[in-house]
Amino acid sequence: MAIKFQYNKTSLQQLNKQLKARLRALPTLQSKEAALRMEVKRAKNQSEELLEKLDARMKEYDAMVRLWGEFESDLISVKDVKMIVKKIAGVNTPILEDVIFEIKEFSLFNKPSWFLSGVQIIESLVKISIESEFFLRKMELLDFARKKTTQKVNLYEKVQIPGYEEAISKVKRFLEDEENLSKSSQKIVKKRQENNKEAA
């Protein structure tokens, strides 16, 4: 990215101002990037832990596979998923608050005795699965924000700050050269005037 500037004091002031703004913002961006990186890792770990927990729970019920054939799949359904939005390092992320189930009425006398336990088992498995999805979504949102922040940090560190420093250096050198030329020409004019006075 080429930084546009002019060889004058006003431009030099603007360049200094832009450089200072970026130097001030850089530590904040770096902190945000580090915080997001940590939160992404945490969300990923939580999602993986929940999936492992779900897998372990499913294996616990492997012995009941024949019984699940009798279970009516439309007996229980998810009615609503309540969530809140929480800001983490400036990013809105979803947090699971509650899962509300709708359970169809059934007769405890006409159905096997384990149906009530079956409903509770399904509820707990579905809650774990949904919570894992929430952490996965949280991880995706935070990772997207982290990538954007990393890009900005890199832009500042590797492109803009060195670019502004180089532009400032060029303008300063130009202004110094201009000042030296001006002083030299003043000396030449003064010497000529003195020589003219002596000759007269």
N, C-alpha and C positions, 0 to 999 in steps of 0.2 A: 504494500500500500504506500504509494508516494504521498508524502505530506506536502501540501501546497503552502508556500510562504513567499514573502517578498523580502528584499534586502533592505529593511529599514527598522527603526527602533520600535514602532508600533507592532510590526509583525513579530519581532523578538519578544515583546511583552506577551502577545497572544500565545506564542509557542511555549513560553515559560509557564503560563497559566494552564495550558492544556497538559503539559508534562506533570506539573504539580498535582492536578486533578487525578491523573492516572496513577501516579505514585501513591497518592492517598487512598485510592480505591483498591489497589492491588492487594494489600494485606487482608482486606475485608473479603474480597473475592476468593483468595486462597483459603481463608478460614471457612467460608461457605462451601467451597469445593471439598475440603476435608470432612466437614460435618455431613455433607450429602453422601460422600463415599462411605462413611461409617454407618449412616442410616440405611443405605442400600444393602450393605453387608448384613446388617441386623435384620432387615425385612426378609432378605433371602434366607437367612438361617432360620427365622421363625416359620417361614413357609415350608421349608424342608423338614423342620421338626414336626410340624403338624401333619405333613404327608406321611412321615414315618410312623407317627402316632396312629393315623388313619389306617395305614397298612397293617400295623400290629393289631389294632382292634378288629380289622377284617379277618385276620388269621385266627383270632380268638373264636370267631363265630363260624369258622370253617366246618366244625363238627355239626353245626346246625343246618348245613346246606340242604338236606332233605326237607327239613321243616319249612325253610323259606319258600319252597315250592307251594306250600299251602297258604302262605301269606298273601293277602290281597294288596297289590301294589298301589291301588288308588285309595287305600285307606288313609294315607297320610300324604299331605302335600305342603309345600312352602307357600304360605299366604303372603308374607312380607319379610323383607330384610331391612331392618332399621340400622341406619348408619349416621355417623356424624363426620364432619370434615374438620381436620386439624392441620394447622400450618406447621410444617417442619422445614426449617431453614428457608422460609419464604415460599414453600410449595404446598398447595392444598392437597392433602392426602385423605383417602377414605379410611375410617375406623369403624369396624363392625361393633354395633351396640347390642343388637338382639336379632334372633331369627324367630319369626312367628309362624307356627305351624297350624294347619287346618286339619283336624282329625274327624273323619266321618264317624257318625255314631255306629256302634256295633254292639251286639249282644254278647256279654261275657259268658252267658250260659250256652249259646249256640256255637261259639267259636272256641278253638283250643285255648287252654289256660295261659299259654305263653304269649298270646297275641298282645297283651298289654305291655309285657316286657319287650316284645318285638317292636312296638311303636316307640318305646323309649330308646331302644338300641338304634333304630333308624334316625331318630331325632339327634342323638349324640353324634352319629357318623356324619350326618348332613351338616351339622354345626361345624364340626372339625373341617370338613371339606370346603365350606363357604368361607370360614375364617382363613384357611390357607389361600384361597383365591384372593381375598382382600389383601393379604400380605404380598402376594404376587403382583397385584395391581399397584400397591403402594411402592414396591420395589421398582416397577417399570416407570412410574411417574418420577420418582426420585432419581433414577438413573438417567432419564431424559434431561432433567434439570441439571444433574451433575455434568453431563456431557456438554450442555450449553455453557455452563460456568467454566469448565475446563477450556473450552474454545476461547472464551473471553479472557481468561487468565493468560493463555498462550498468545492471544492477539496483543494483549498489553505488554507481556514480558518480551516476546520475541520480535514483535513488529512495531507497535506504536511507540513504546518508550525509547527503544534504540533509534527509531526514526525521528522522533522529536529531539532527542539529544544530538543527533547528527545535524539536523536542520538548525538548531540553536548554535552549534559550533560553526557552521558555515556562515550564518548571519553575523556572528560575533567577529569571525575572521575578516569578513567583507567590510564591516564597520570599522575595525581596527586599521585595515589597509587603507580605507577611504580617509580616515583621520590622519594616518601617517603621510599619505599623499598630500593632504591639505596642508599639513605642517611644513612639509618639504617645499611645496610651491610657495607658501608664505615666506619661508627663509630665502628662496631664490628671488622673489619680488623685492624683499627687504634689502638683500645684497645688491641688486641692480640699482635700487634707489640710492643706496649709499655710494655706489660706484659713480652714478650720475652726478651726485652732489660733489664728490671729490673732483670729477672731471670739470665741473663748472667752476 
